[in-house]
Amino acid sequence: MSTFLSKFQEGLVYKGGTGHWAFIFHRIAGIAILLFLTTHVIDTAWVYWAPESYAHAVELYRSTPFLLGEIALVAAVLYHGLNGLKVIYLDRNPQGWGKANEAKLSWIVFGASFVLWLPAAFLMSRHLFMQVEHAPVTDNSAVISYINVGVLALLGIGLSMLWGASKGNRAVNVPMNFETRMYRFMRYSGVMLIPLAFGHVLIKDILHTVHVIDNNYVALYWGSWGWRLYDLALLGFALAHGINGLKQVLEDYIHNEKVMQTVRLALVIAWLGIMLYGGLAIVLFSTMYQVY
């Protein structure tokens, strides 16, 4: 534990400039998002496994501390996503990794994240200081899901073509192994999660807000297979991306290989368990029995 704390402290005091702080904030945001994602997958799955518990969880989310936490979460999602795009861009254009250019891009990410977060924070925090009435959510909302799934499919095809076209242009021939494939997955999934995660946050947290979400709300959305596919894609990409990111963070601090092997196994088990618990709830959900 002392070694872990000392390395963490070294990371904070290291004078790496803007890029270093962008790196630290990226990791903090990623871990925070993974923590919320894990909790959110479990409590949303209660709509199928334990409907009464889900209703109680939603009430908690409507409380002031949780609402403030969700507002901070939106900031984390925006920053982590935009900074991830910056990292992907620099990976594909390594000449841009110079200190001055990386600092400039980091400040652009900081600014864009803040500008996008401000209106979201206002819309989400209105319930703290005013009475807000929301329009009812209708079946027409399901159409958006099919649009998003279509965009995701086109994005996946485009990424595959782009990666294949640039495969032979590397200065160094990197052998394909598990870590190389996971490196690619982190880049693929990072781009895929921009429309998925940003769309989810925009619709559920900003436009609709937790104040209109309940068992009936979920039943309405999961009554559409478009939204089920959307949520399954979000679950699959986001959870695997987050778990692998956490593994990478822990590998920087845990250098005992036997301990790290145990940690990797625990992460795989956790990933499988959460995927099954959340995925089965989405697939097996039946509006006939769940609507209140």
C-alpha positions in Angstrom: 0.0 0.0 0.0 2.9 2.4 0.8 4.4 1.8 -2.6 1.0 2.5 -4.3 0.6 5.7 -2.3 4.2 6.9 -3.0 3.8 6.2 -6.8 0.4 8.1 -6.7 2.1 11.0 -5.0 4.9 11.0 -7.5 2.4 11.2 -10.3 0.8 14.3 -8.7 4.0 16.2 -8.1 5.6 15.3 -11.4 6.0 18.6 -13.3 4.8 17.5 -16.7 2.8 20.6 -17.5 -0.6 20.7 -19.2 -0.3 17.3 -20.9 0.4 15.7 -17.6 -2.6 17.2 -15.9 -4.8 16.2 -18.9 -3.5 12.7 -18.4 -4.4 12.7 -14.7 -7.8 14.2 -15.2 -8.5 11.6 -18.0 -7.8 8.8 -15.6 -9.8 10.3 -12.7 -12.7 10.9 -15.0 -12.5 7.4 -16.4 -12.5 5.7 -13.0 -15.4 7.9 -11.9 -17.4 7.0 -15.0 -16.7 3.3 -14.5 -17.8 3.5 -10.9 -21.1 5.1 -11.9 -21.5 2.8 -14.9 -21.2 -0.3 -12.7 -23.7 1.0 -10.2 -26.1 2.2 -13.0 -26.0 -1.1 -14.9 -26.9 -3.0 -11.7 -29.7 -0.7 -10.5 -31.2 -0.4 -14.0 -31.2 -4.2 -14.3 -33.4 -4.2 -11.2 -36.3 -3.1 -13.5 -36.3 -6.7 -14.6 -34.8 -8.5 -11.5 -36.3 -6.4 -8.7 -38.7 -3.7 -9.8 -39.4 -2.4 -6.3 -35.7 -1.9 -5.7 -35.4 0.1 -8.9 -38.2 2.4 -7.9 -36.3 3.1 -4.6 -33.0 3.6 -6.5 -34.6 6.3 -8.7 -35.9 8.1 -5.6 -32.3 8.2 -4.4 -31.1 9.6 -7.7 -33.6 12.5 -7.4 -32.0 13.6 -4.1 -29.7 16.7 -4.1 -26.4 14.8 -3.4 -27.0 12.4 -6.2 -28.2 15.1 -8.6 -25.0 17.1 -8.0 -23.1 13.9 -8.6 -24.8 13.4 -11.9 -24.0 17.0 -12.9 -20.3 16.3 -12.1 -20.6 13.0 -14.0 -21.6 14.8 -17.2 -18.5 16.9 -16.9 -16.4 13.7 -16.6 -18.1 12.1 -19.6 -17.6 15.1 -21.8 -14.0 15.6 -20.8 -13.0 11.9 -21.0 -14.7 11.5 -24.4 -13.1 14.7 -25.9 -9.7 14.0 -24.5 -9.9 10.4 -25.7 -10.5 11.8 -29.2 -7.4 13.9 -28.8 -5.4 10.9 -27.8 -6.7 8.9 -30.8 -5.9 11.8 -33.1 -2.3 12.1 -31.8 -1.9 8.3 -32.0 -2.7 8.5 -35.7 -0.6 11.6 -36.1 2.5 11.0 -33.9 4.2 14.1 -35.2 1.7 16.1 -33.1 2.9 14.8 -29.8 5.3 17.8 -29.3 4.9 19.5 -26.0 3.6 22.8 -27.3 1.0 21.2 -29.7 -0.2 18.7 -27.1 -0.6 21.5 -24.6 -2.6 23.5 -27.1 -4.9 20.6 -27.9 -5.4 19.9 -24.2 -6.5 23.5 -23.6 -8.9 23.1 -26.5 -10.3 20.0 -24.8 -10.6 21.8 -21.4 -12.4 24.7 -23.0 -14.8 22.6 -25.2 -15.7 20.4 -22.3 -16.5 23.4 -20.1 -18.6 25.1 -22.8 -20.6 21.9 -23.5 -21.0 21.2 -19.7 -22.4 24.7 -18.7 -25.8 24.4 -20.4 -26.1 20.8 -19.4 -25.4 21.7 -15.8 -28.0 24.4 -15.9 -30.7 22.2 -17.3 -29.9 19.4 -14.8 -29.8 21.7 -11.8 -33.0 23.5 -12.4 -34.8 21.2 -10.0 -32.7 22.5 -7.2 -34.1 26.1 -7.4 -37.3 26.1 -9.5 -40.4 24.0 -10.4 -39.9 22.3 -13.7 -42.6 20.5 -15.7 -41.6 18.0 -18.3 -43.5 16.9 -21.4 -44.6 13.3 -21.3 -42.3 10.8 -23.0 -44.1 9.1 -25.9 -43.6 6.1 -28.2 -42.2 8.4 -30.8 -39.0 8.7 -28.7 -38.1 5.2 -29.8 -37.4 6.4 -33.4 -34.3 8.2 -32.1 -32.8 4.8 -31.1 -32.9 3.4 -34.6 -31.2 6.6 -35.9 -28.4 6.1 -33.4 -28.0 2.4 -34.1 -27.7 3.3 -37.8 -25.1 6.0 -37.1 -23.2 3.6 -35.0 -23.2 0.9 -37.8 -21.9 3.4 -40.3 -19.3 4.7 -37.9 -18.1 1.1 -37.3 -17.8 0.5 -41.1 -15.9 3.7 -41.6 -13.5 3.0 -38.7 -12.8 -0.5 -40.1 -12.0 0.9 -43.6 -9.9 3.7 -42.1 -7.9 1.3 -39.9 -7.4 -1.2 -42.7 -6.3 1.5 -45.1 -3.6 2.7 -42.7 -2.5 -0.7 -41.5 0.6 -0.9 -43.6 1.9 2.7 -43.0 3.5 2.1 -39.6 7.1 3.0 -39.1 7.5 0.1 -36.7 5.9 -3.3 -37.3 4.0 -4.1 -34.0 3.3 -7.8 -33.5 -0.4 -8.7 -33.0 -1.0 -10.0 -29.5 -3.7 -9.6 -26.8 -2.3 -6.2 -25.6 -2.1 -4.9 -29.2 -5.7 -6.0 -29.8 -6.9 -4.3 -26.6 -5.0 -1.2 -27.6 -7.0 -1.2 -30.9 -10.2 -2.0 -29.0 -9.7 1.0 -26.7 -9.4 3.3 -29.7 -12.4 1.7 -31.6 -14.6 1.7 -28.6 -13.6 5.2 -27.6 -14.9 6.5 -30.9 -18.0 4.3 -30.8 -18.8 5.6 -27.3 -19.0 9.2 -28.4 -22.4 8.9 -30.0 -23.5 6.2 -27.6 -22.5 7.7 -24.3 -23.1 11.3 -25.3 -26.5 10.4 -26.7 -27.5 8.6 -23.6 -26.4 11.4 -21.3 -28.1 14.0 -23.5 -31.5 12.2 -23.7 -31.7 10.6 -20.2 -29.8 13.0 -18.0 -30.2 16.4 -19.6 -33.4 16.4 -21.7 -35.6 14.0 -19.7 -33.7 14.0 -16.4 -34.1 11.5 -13.6 -37.3 13.2 -12.5 -39.3 11.6 -15.3 -37.5 8.2 -15.2 -39.3 5.4 -13.5 -40.3 1.8 -14.2 -42.9 2.9 -16.8 -40.3 5.0 -18.6 -37.9 2.1 -18.9 -40.7 -0.2 -20.0 -41.6 2.3 -22.8 -38.0 2.5 -24.1 -37.3 -1.2 -23.8 -40.5 -1.9 -25.6 -38.5 -0.9 -28.6 -35.8 -3.3 -29.8 -34.0 -0.2 -31.2 -33.4 1.0 -27.7 -32.5 -2.4 -26.4 -29.8 -2.7 -29.1 -28.6 0.8 -28.3 -28.4 0.0 -24.5 -26.7 -3.4 -25.2 -24.1 -1.7 -27.5 -23.5 1.0 -24.8 -23.2 -1.7 -22.1 -20.8 -3.8 -24.2 -18.5 -1.1 -25.3 -18.5 1.1 -22.2 -18.0 -1.7 -19.6 -15.2 -3.4 -21.6 -13.6 -0.1 -22.3 -13.8 0.9 -18.6 -12.6 -2.4 -17.2 -9.6 -2.5 -19.5 -8.8 1.1 -18.7 -8.9 0.3 -15.0 -6.5 -2.7 -15.7 -4.1 -0.3 -17.4 -4.2 2.1 -14.4 -3.6 -0.7 -11.9 -0.7 -2.1 -13.9 1.1 1.3 -13.5 1.0 0.8 -9.7 1.1 -3.0 -9.1 4.4 -4.5 -10.2 4.0 -7.8 -8.5 3.1 -10.1 -11.4 1.3 -12.7 -9.2 -0.8 -10.0 -7.6 -1.5 -8.5 -11.0 -2.6 -11.8 -12.4 -5.1 -12.1 -9.6 -6.4 -8.6 -10.2 -6.8 -9.3 -14.0 -8.8 -12.5 -13.2 -11.0 -10.5 -10.7 -11.6 -7.8 -13.4 -12.6 -10.4 -16.0 -15.0 -12.1 -13.5 -16.5 -8.7 -12.6 -16.9 -7.8 -16.3 -18.6 -11.1 -17.1 -20.9 -10.9 -14.1 -22.0 -7.3 -14.7 -22.4 -8.0 -18.5 -24.6 -11.0 -17.9 -26.7 -9.3 -15.1 -27.3 -6.2 -17.2 -27.5 -7.8 -20.6 -30.0 -10.5 -19.6 -32.2 -7.8 -18.0 -32.4 -6.0 -21.3 -32.9 -9.1 -23.4 -35.5 -10.8 -21.1 -37.4 -7.7 -20.2 -41.1 -8.0 -21.0 -43.3 -4.9 -20.9 -46.4 -7.1 -20.3 -45.2 -7.9 -16.8 -43.1 -4.8 -15.9 -45.2 -1.8 -16.6 -46.8 -0.3 -13.4 
